Amino acid sequence: MLAFPPSQLEFVAKQLVEGFLIGLNKSPFHGFSVEFAEHRSYNIGDSLKHIDWKVYGKTEKLYSRKYDEETNLRCCLLIDSSSSMNFKAQPEALSKKQFACLLSGAMLYILRNQLDATALAYQETQNAILTPCKSSSSHYNFLYTTLTKLYEDYSNAFSVDLTTQLNELAERMHKRSLIIVFSDCLEESAKEAAFLDALCHLKFKGHEVLLFQLLESDKEINFRFDNKPTAFEDMENGSLLYADVPQIKEEYRIGIQEFVNAIRLACLEAQISYELIDLQTPVQEVLQQFLLKRQKMQ
């Protein structure tokens, strides 16, 4: 496993971001800016500092300049800490949680440069953690330290209830924010509806919600295993399932596609932004596609 100190994670994030923002007309996130909108007639009592004296020199009439002002973004990055997020197709590959940490680190780098306030949500032992939402340099250093710990921790001996965590987050984030969720969404079939309802709960509270569903295409989607009887271990509870790969391969592939399509459709109906992320796609490419797509939404 790759291991590095917090400062190096921040450096990696910087390397991922550099170059992608060059040439973009507007930040991919809503940062602080003040832009001229229009003129309006001056009214007695208006501030003199907004009078356009050049227009007065041409027309001998007083006009005030109006501006569009954008407030700083409030963002929360939620990383699913479920045991299934530790899955990796190859020993040297990134796990889903590591991939999410690197992508989150790159986003932190952008948000930090924009002076935006950011929080991080995850689960540690039995406790759901939500850091404060701040924009100070010391706070961002703390977030990078926390991300590094999450990146390096692959031993989950506790149960994670992502649905409850999402519902609690909806109640604890009191101001309208951008909520970015990194998860494989691999809930038990009986809990899938509750998980989607929890995402809608965030939306109902006025937040903008982005869901990044992380799956590995080779094993998790296309089910490319040796054509022989194989033992599959449940990463959540450790139970084993013995199956003959050729017999179940096609049924599995149909089932996983139906599952992914159901998540995508539910997000579309709830106006939640959805991205299916393949772990075989380089983090840089995923980030670039996201930033360009985000820019077009502005």
N, C-alpha and C positions, 0 to 999 in steps of 0.2 A: 504494500500500500504506500502511496505517496504520503509523506508527512512533511510539514513545514511550519515554521513559526508564524504568528499572526501577521507580522510585517511582510512576509513573503506571500501570504495569501492576498494581501492588499496589492502587492506588486503584480501578481498574476492577474488580478482583476483589472488593473490598469492596462496591462498588455492586451487583454481581451477587448477592452473598450477603445483604446487609442486607434484612431483612423476611421472608426465607424461613424463618428459624429462630424468629421470634417466634411463640409459641403452640404450638410443638412440645414435647411432654412430655419427650422424650429426644433427645439429640443423634443425628443420622443416622449418626455414626461412634461406635465404642466408645471414649469418652474415660474419664478417671479419675473415679471416684465411689465413695463409701462409703455404703451404704444399710443400714438396719436390716433384719435377716432374721427373727430369732425369739429367744425366751428359752430358756435351758437352766439346769439346776440348777448352783449354784456348787460347784466342787470345790476342795479344799485345794490351794493353789499357783497358782490362777488369779489374774490381775491384778485388784486391787481397783477399778481405774478403770473396769472394765466392769460392775460391780455396779449393778443398777437399784434405787436406794434408795427410789424411789417405790413400787415393787412390794413391797419389804421392809416399808415403813410400813403397807401394807394387809394383807399376809399373814404378816409376821414370818418369812418365809423368804427365803433369799438366792438370787437368780437373776442370771446374767450375760447381757448382751446380745450376740448374735451378729450379725455384719455380713457383707454381701456386698461384696466388694471387686473392682473392675475395674482392671486395669493399663492404663497408657497404651498407646495404639495405636501400632504401627509400620507405616508405610505406604510403598510405593514406587510412584511414578507413572512408567510407561514410555511414552514417546512414540516412535512409529514414525517414523524419519527417512528412509524410502524416498522416492524422487523422486515416486512417485505421490501422496504425501501433499501435494505442492505443487499439486495440481489445484484449479482454481477454475472455476466455470461462467461467471462474468463477471469482467472485469478488476477491478471494484470490490468483488467479493465476497471473503469469507474463504476461504482455502485450508483443506484438511482439517487440516494441521498447525497453522495459526493458530487454528482452532476448538479443537483439542485443547489448545493453550497457554492460551487464555482459560479454558477449563473447568478445566484443571489449576490455574491461578492462583486461581480461586474456591475450589477444594478446599483449596489451600494456606492460604488465609485461614481456613477453618474449622479445619483441623488445627493451625495456629499458635495460635489462640485456645484450643484444648484442651490446649496444651502437649504435643502428640503429636510423636513423632519421624518425620521424613519424608526419603525419598531420592528422587532423580530419575535415571532411566535413559534414555539416548538414544545415538545413534551420531554420532561426529564424525570426519571423514575415514575412515580404516580402523579406528578404535578404538571399541570399545563402552565408553561411559562410565557408571559407577555412582558417584554422589556418596555421601559418608557419610550415615548415617541419624541425624540429630540433631534436637534441638528448640529450640536456642538461637536468639535473635533474629538474630544475625549469620549463622547458617546459613540461615535463611529469607530474609534479604536476598540471600544468595548464590544461592539457588534462584530468586528472582524475576529476578535479573540474568541467570541462565542461560536462563530461560524467554523473556526478552525477546530474547536473541540467537537462540534457536530460532525465535521468532515472525518475526523480521526476515530470517532466512536462508532463501532459496528457491533457492539454487544447489547442487544435489547433483551432484557430479562423481565420486562414489564409489558402490560397490555396498554395499547394506545387506542383511545376512543376518539377518532378524528371528528366524528359527527358532534359529539359533546363539545369538543374544543372549538369547532366552528361556531356553534350556537353561543358559547361563552364569549368568544371574540366579538360577535355581533353586539352583545350587550356591553362589553367593556370598552370598545372603541366608540367613544361618545361623539366625536367629531367626524364629519364626512371624510372618508379616506379612500385611497386606492389599496385594495387588498389583493395581493398576489399569492396564490396557493400553489405549492409544489407537492404533488402527490401522484401515486400510481392509481389511486381510486379503487384499489382492490379490497373492497369491503365484502363481507358476507352478503349473499343474495338477499337475505331478509333485511339487511340494513341499507341497501342501495338507495331506496326511496327516502329514507331518513337523511342520508348523506346529501342527496340532491336538495332536499328541503332546507338543510342547514346552509347550503350555498345561497339559496333563495332568501334565507333569513338575512344574510349579509346585504343582499341587494335591496330587500325591503327596508332596511335601516338607512338606505341612502348611499351606501358605499358603491364604488365602482369595483367590480370583481373580475379578476383574471385567473383562470385555471390552467395550469400547465400539468397535463397528464403525462407522466414519464413511464415509458415502457421500452423494453429491449426487443427489437423487431425479430431478431434471429430466433430466440428461444421463446419469448413470451407471446409473440404474435404469430409467427410462422411455424412454431413448434418443431424446430429442426434438431431432433435428437436421433441417436442411432436407432435403426429399425430393429429393435429387440425389446424384450420385457425389461422394464426399468422401474426403479424405485424413486418416487418423487416425494420430497420432504416439504411439509407445510412450514414455511418460515415463521409463521405466527405462533403455532402451538407445538411444532416438532413432530407431528404425526406423519406416518409414512403411507403412501398410496402406491400400490404395485399395479402397473398397467403395461399392456402391450402397445408400444408406440404406433405401429402401423394401423391397429384397429381403432384407435381413438383420435388420430391426428386430424382427420378431416372434420370430425365433429367438434373437436376443440377449436380449430381455426374458425369455424362458423360461429361458435359460441363467443369467442373473444371479439370478433368483428361486430356481432350484435351488441355486445356489452359496450364497446367503444362508441358505436353509433348512438346508443341510448344516452350516454353521457354527453356526446356532442349535441344531440337534439334537445336535451333538457336545458343545456346552457344557452342554445339558440333561442329557445322559447322564453327563457328568463332574462335575455339580453345580457348574458355573462360571456365575456370573451374567453375563447377556448383555444388551446394549442395542444396538439398531440406531439410529444417530443420523443424521438427515437434516440436511445442512448448511443447508437452507432454514428449519429451525426455529431461532428465536432462542436464543442461548446461555442466556439467563435462563430460558426455558421448559424447556430440557433439564435445567438444574440443578435447577429446582423439582420436576420430575417425579422426578428421581433421589433428591432428599432425602426427598420424601414416601414413595417406595417403600422407601427405606432405613429410614425410621422404622418402617414397618409390619413390618419384619423383626426389630425389637428385641423 
